[in-house]
Amino acid sequence: MKELQSRLRLGWFVFVALVVLTVAEYYVVTTSPPGAITIAMLLVFQFADAGLIIWYFMHVSQLWRAHDAPQQRTT
């Protein structure tokens, strides 16, 4: 039960983080003048978005876990 609660809490954290990043992106686009600083800020937000999505939804972090490695067949 604790593991389920932990996973749900992490899921909600990722959801809220993605919403906050999206709102921040919108704020930067609508209030900042076009320029290199604005583009740099948006790139940072986009890399953070992509990192969260790749880590949580695509389960890339599980690729390097030793206990999840496929077992060799011995026949």
C-alpha positions as CSV (number, residue, x, y, z in Angstrom):
1,M,0.0,0.0,0.0
2,K,2.9,2.4,0.8
3,E,4.5,1.8,-2.6
4,L,1.2,2.6,-4.3
5,Q,0.9,5.8,-2.4
6,S,4.5,6.7,-3.2
7,R,3.9,6.1,-6.9
8,L,0.7,8.1,-6.9
9,R,2.5,11.0,-5.1
10,L,5.3,10.9,-7.7
11,G,2.8,10.9,-10.5
12,W,1.0,13.9,-9.1
13,F,4.4,15.7,-8.6
14,V,5.3,15.1,-12.2
15,F,1.9,16.3,-13.4
16,V,2.1,19.5,-11.3
17,A,5.7,20.1,-12.4
18,L,4.6,19.8,-16.1
19,V,1.7,22.3,-15.5
20,V,4.0,24.8,-13.7
21,L,6.5,24.6,-16.6
22,T,3.8,25.1,-19.1
23,V,2.5,28.1,-17.3
24,A,6.0,29.5,-17.0
25,E,6.5,29.0,-20.7
26,Y,3.3,30.8,-21.5
27,Y,4.2,33.7,-19.2
28,V,7.7,34.1,-20.7
29,V,6.2,34.1,-24.3
30,T,3.5,36.6,-23.5
31,T,5.5,39.0,-21.4
32,S,9.1,38.9,-22.6
33,P,10.3,40.7,-25.7
34,P,11.7,38.5,-28.5
35,G,15.4,37.9,-28.2
36,A,18.1,35.5,-27.2
37,I,17.3,35.5,-23.5
38,T,13.7,34.6,-24.1
39,I,14.8,31.8,-26.4
40,A,17.3,30.5,-23.9
41,M,14.7,30.5,-21.1
42,L,12.2,28.6,-23.3
43,L,14.9,26.1,-24.2
44,V,15.6,25.5,-20.5
45,F,11.8,24.9,-19.9
46,Q,11.6,22.6,-22.9
47,F,14.5,20.5,-21.8
48,A,13.0,20.2,-18.3
49,D,9.7,19.2,-19.9
50,A,11.4,16.6,-22.1
51,G,13.4,15.2,-19.2
52,L,10.4,14.7,-17.0
53,I,8.4,13.1,-19.8
54,I,11.3,10.8,-20.8
55,W,12.1,9.8,-17.2
56,Y,8.5,9.3,-15.9
57,F,6.3,8.3,-18.9
58,M,8.8,6.5,-21.0
59,H,10.5,4.7,-18.0
60,V,14.0,5.3,-19.3
61,S,15.4,5.3,-15.7
62,Q,14.5,1.6,-15.6
63,L,16.9,0.7,-18.4
64,W,19.9,0.9,-16.2
65,R,18.6,-1.0,-13.2
66,A,20.4,-4.3,-12.5
67,H,17.5,-6.1,-11.0
68,D,15.3,-5.4,-14.1
69,A,17.8,-7.0,-16.5
70,P,16.3,-9.9,-18.5
71,Q,17.3,-13.4,-17.3
72,Q,19.4,-15.7,-19.5
73,R,17.7,-19.0,-20.4
74,T,19.6,-22.1,-19.3
75,T,18.3,-25.0,-21.4
